[in-house]
Amino acid sequence: MSTADFSGLAEQARKLREGQVTARELVAASLERIEASGPVLNAFRHVRTEAALAEAEAADLRLAAGERMPLLGVPLAVKDDTDVAGLPTLFGCRGELAPAPADGESVRRLRAAGAVIVGKTNACELGQWPFTEGPAFGATRNPWSPGHTPGGSSGGSAAAVAAGLVPAALGSDGAGSIRIPAAWTHLVGIKPQRGRVSLHPHLDAFQGLAVNGPLARTVADAALLLDVVQGAHPEDLHRPDAIDASAAARRDPGRLRIALAWRPPLTLTGARPHPDVRRAVTELAEALARLGHHVEEARPRYGLIGLGFVPRGTAGVAEVAALHPEPALLDPRTRTAMRNGRLLGGRIVRAARAREARQHLRIGAIFDTYDVVLTPTTAAPPPAIGTFDGLSTWRTNATMAAACPYAWPWNVLGWPGVNVPAGFTADGLPVGAQLLGPAGGEERLISLAAQLEADRRWYEKCPDPLITWSAPVEQ
């Protein structure tokens, strides 16, 4: 058995179309890798072994009959917060829940494109933290260094893609939960415009902060997955116009004005980028300048955007946690967030959401001068497994805000951002940079990311599965 397959989404789809491989072979190999890596990486909460193999065999019959679909027969994974018919949507929690009666809209679109869902990936409890650990499933580990987190909350999806278990996966991002694990596992992660990818049956997840999006090793693969899953359900509240992400990935971005923003919004933590993060992002900015772009330091006028984020985030956690049948099983920090969410709900959260239009004007003013904002995705490299164990709610939030102060403002705004790999620390840990744009700006960000990828060729670097899958794990 091959211990890793770093061929991408588009490449696997092409091989299937041309008859170079069967869907059953691809899916069976993916399932074998998931099982082999499980004791170390622990990327999956649920694995659909029998169902996925049956669906692969059906895909092979369709391919043999000449049917062609964008992802027909390709194995993919989705995050534990997304409904897959027949599996519970536990979202990182302990306890028992009834299986979802139907696929969520994004999964329905994946299946309509022919993808085979091999399983659901681990996520921290209700997606609250930038690590993927908890009593419900243990710790999900980073394929580049199993002693470190892959990030969160889409850490299982990121670990699965980075380790070559699947060619791409869906994650979700309510405060950086796609971009942070993408940065810490050397992946491309796209946080789309709010509403770009339907969250149905959820109409306004986490008070409008959360979106679904792709994680992949290349821009073209992330763009392909975004094209497949984008689009609204008839009941959705947010319905942006369609984009062509794959075409954008093939298009030259032109000469752009890029604001390099080092200072994060106010978090009262004194957050500053780690020297290795600053070095890596500086090198990426220099590459952009060498490619012909105008790059200079500037700073969005964030204001007190945290006053809008905190009520929305805690109210969102309270709303989702209230659906759990056994609240006593939830992490004490989750129960604190529930109480805070109830206090900050109602009139306060409505006022926070009403403030968004003014935030669009104030922060969006930077796009009068610049086309793209470039920041570190995180201030710190990936923390060690267990860093957040036993911390109080306050200490967890403060530690989290210091490590990850850059991503969450774009969730408040609902605007798109793309993480791109920026390099590695002296210890070999991946770090990333995010390209941020205004409303509906995904295509420009994707074009710029693709140009950077062609220059920096980050997809040529992969973790060694023979080391990471068999590495001794300290408990």
GITA-V148646 format. One record per residue. N is the residue number from 1. RES is the residue in three letters. SS is DSSP state (2 for helix, 1 for strand, 0 for the rest). Layout:
n = <N;N>
res = <RES;RES>
ss = <SS;SS>
This chain:
n = <1;2;3;4;5;6;7;8;9;10;11;12;13;14;15;16;17;18;19;20;21;22;23;24;25;26;27;28;29;30;31;32;33;34;35;36;37;38;39;40;41;42;43;44;45;46;47;48;49;50;51;52;53;54;55;56;57;58;59;60;61;62;63;64;65;66;67;68;69;70;71;72;73;74;75;76;77;78;79;80;81;82;83;84;85;86;87;88;89;90;91;92;93;94;95;96;97;98;99;100;101;102;103;104;105;106;107;108;109;110;111;112;113;114;115;116;117;118;119;120;121;122;123;124;125;126;127;128;129;130;131;132;133;134;135;136;137;138;139;140;141;142;143;144;145;146;147;148;149;150;151;152;153;154;155;156;157;158;159;160;161;162;163;164;165;166;167;168;169;170;171;172;173;174;175;176;177;178;179;180;181;182;183;184;185;186;187;188;189;190;191;192;193;194;195;196;197;198;199;200;201;202;203;204;205;206;207;208;209;210;211;212;213;214;215;216;217;218;219;220;221;222;223;224;225;226;227;228;229;230;231;232;233;234;235;236;237;238;239;240;241;242;243;244;245;246;247;248;249;250;251;252;253;254;255;256;257;258;259;260;261;262;263;264;265;266;267;268;269;270;271;272;273;274;275;276;277;278;279;280;281;282;283;284;285;286;287;288;289;290;291;292;293;294;295;296;297;298;299;300;301;302;303;304;305;306;307;308;309;310;311;312;313;314;315;316;317;318;319;320;321;322;323;324;325;326;327;328;329;330;331;332;333;334;335;336;337;338;339;340;341;342;343;344;345;346;347;348;349;350;351;352;353;354;355;356;357;358;359;360;361;362;363;364;365;366;367;368;369;370;371;372;373;374;375;376;377;378;379;380;381;382;383;384;385;386;387;388;389;390;391;392;393;394;395;396;397;398;399;400;401;402;403;404;405;406;407;408;409;410;411;412;413;414;415;416;417;418;419;420;421;422;423;424;425;426;427;428;429;430;431;432;433;434;435;436;437;438;439;440;441;442;443;444;445;446;447;448;449;450;451;452;453;454;455;456;457;458;459;460;461;462;463;464;465;466;467;468;469;470;471;472;473;474;475>
res = <MET;SER;THR;ALA;ASP;PHE;SER;GLY;LEU;ALA;GLU;GLN;ALA;ARG;LYS;LEU;ARG;GLU;GLY;GLN;VAL;THR;ALA;ARG;GLU;LEU;VAL;ALA;ALA;SER;LEU;GLU;ARG;ILE;GLU;ALA;SER;GLY;PRO;VAL;LEU;ASN;ALA;PHE;ARG;HIS;VAL;ARG;THR;GLU;ALA;ALA;LEU;ALA;GLU;ALA;GLU;ALA;ALA;ASP;LEU;ARG;LEU;ALA;ALA;GLY;GLU;ARG;MET;PRO;LEU;LEU;GLY;VAL;PRO;LEU;ALA;VAL;LYS;ASP;ASP;THR;ASP;VAL;ALA;GLY;LEU;PRO;THR;LEU;PHE;GLY;CYS;ARG;GLY;GLU;LEU;ALA;PRO;ALA;PRO;ALA;ASP;GLY;GLU;SER;VAL;ARG;ARG;LEU;ARG;ALA;ALA;GLY;ALA;VAL;ILE;VAL;GLY;LYS;THR;ASN;ALA;CYS;GLU;LEU;GLY;GLN;TRP;PRO;PHE;THR;GLU;GLY;PRO;ALA;PHE;GLY;ALA;THR;ARG;ASN;PRO;TRP;SER;PRO;GLY;HIS;THR;PRO;GLY;GLY;SER;SER;GLY;GLY;SER;ALA;ALA;ALA;VAL;ALA;ALA;GLY;LEU;VAL;PRO;ALA;ALA;LEU;GLY;SER;ASP;GLY;ALA;GLY;SER;ILE;ARG;ILE;PRO;ALA;ALA;TRP;THR;HIS;LEU;VAL;GLY;ILE;LYS;PRO;GLN;ARG;GLY;ARG;VAL;SER;LEU;HIS;PRO;HIS;LEU;ASP;ALA;PHE;GLN;GLY;LEU;ALA;VAL;ASN;GLY;PRO;LEU;ALA;ARG;THR;VAL;ALA;ASP;ALA;ALA;LEU;LEU;LEU;ASP;VAL;VAL;GLN;GLY;ALA;HIS;PRO;GLU;ASP;LEU;HIS;ARG;PRO;ASP;ALA;ILE;ASP;ALA;SER;ALA;ALA;ALA;ARG;ARG;ASP;PRO;GLY;ARG;LEU;ARG;ILE;ALA;LEU;ALA;TRP;ARG;PRO;PRO;LEU;THR;LEU;THR;GLY;ALA;ARG;PRO;HIS;PRO;ASP;VAL;ARG;ARG;ALA;VAL;THR;GLU;LEU;ALA;GLU;ALA;LEU;ALA;ARG;LEU;GLY;HIS;HIS;VAL;GLU;GLU;ALA;ARG;PRO;ARG;TYR;GLY;LEU;ILE;GLY;LEU;GLY;PHE;VAL;PRO;ARG;GLY;THR;ALA;GLY;VAL;ALA;GLU;VAL;ALA;ALA;LEU;HIS;PRO;GLU;PRO;ALA;LEU;LEU;ASP;PRO;ARG;THR;ARG;THR;ALA;MET;ARG;ASN;GLY;ARG;LEU;LEU;GLY;GLY;ARG;ILE;VAL;ARG;ALA;ALA;ARG;ALA;ARG;GLU;ALA;ARG;GLN;HIS;LEU;ARG;ILE;GLY;ALA;ILE;PHE;ASP;THR;TYR;ASP;VAL;VAL;LEU;THR;PRO;THR;THR;ALA;ALA;PRO;PRO;PRO;ALA;ILE;GLY;THR;PHE;ASP;GLY;LEU;SER;THR;TRP;ARG;THR;ASN;ALA;THR;MET;ALA;ALA;ALA;CYS;PRO;TYR;ALA;TRP;PRO;TRP;ASN;VAL;LEU;GLY;TRP;PRO;GLY;VAL;ASN;VAL;PRO;ALA;GLY;PHE;THR;ALA;ASP;GLY;LEU;PRO;VAL;GLY;ALA;GLN;LEU;LEU;GLY;PRO;ALA;GLY;GLY;GLU;GLU;ARG;LEU;ILE;SER;LEU;ALA;ALA;GLN;LEU;GLU;ALA;ASP;ARG;ARG;TRP;TYR;GLU;LYS;CYS;PRO;ASP;PRO;LEU;ILE;THR;TRP;SER;ALA;PRO;VAL;GLU;GLN>
ss = <0;0;0;0;0;0;0;0;2;2;2;2;2;2;2;2;2;0;0;0;0;0;2;2;2;2;2;2;2;2;2;2;2;2;2;2;2;2;2;2;2;0;0;1;1;1;1;0;2;2;2;2;2;2;2;2;2;2;2;2;2;2;2;2;0;0;0;0;0;0;0;0;0;0;1;1;1;1;1;0;0;0;0;0;0;0;0;0;0;0;0;0;0;0;0;0;0;0;0;0;0;0;0;0;2;2;2;2;2;2;2;2;0;0;0;1;1;1;1;1;1;0;0;0;2;2;2;0;0;0;0;0;1;1;0;0;0;1;1;0;1;1;0;0;1;1;1;1;1;0;0;0;0;0;2;2;2;2;2;2;2;2;0;0;0;0;0;1;1;1;1;1;1;0;0;0;0;0;2;2;2;2;2;2;2;0;0;1;1;1;1;0;0;0;0;0;1;0;0;0;0;0;0;0;2;2;2;2;0;0;1;1;1;1;1;1;0;0;2;2;2;2;2;2;2;2;2;2;2;0;1;0;0;0;0;0;0;0;0;0;0;0;0;0;2;2;2;2;2;0;0;0;0;0;0;0;1;1;1;1;0;0;0;0;0;0;0;0;0;0;0;0;0;0;2;2;2;2;2;2;2;2;2;2;2;2;2;2;2;2;0;0;0;1;1;1;1;0;0;0;0;0;0;0;0;2;2;2;2;2;2;2;2;2;2;2;2;2;2;2;2;0;0;0;0;0;2;2;2;0;0;2;2;2;2;2;2;2;2;2;2;2;2;2;0;0;2;2;2;2;2;2;2;2;0;2;2;2;2;2;2;2;2;2;2;2;2;2;0;0;0;1;1;1;1;1;0;0;0;0;0;0;0;1;0;0;0;0;0;0;0;0;2;2;2;2;2;2;2;2;2;2;2;0;0;0;0;0;2;2;2;2;2;0;0;0;1;1;1;1;1;1;1;1;0;0;0;0;0;1;1;1;1;1;1;1;0;0;0;0;0;2;2;2;2;2;2;2;2;2;2;2;2;2;2;2;0;2;2;2;0;0;0;0;2;2;2;2;0;0;0;0;0;0;0>
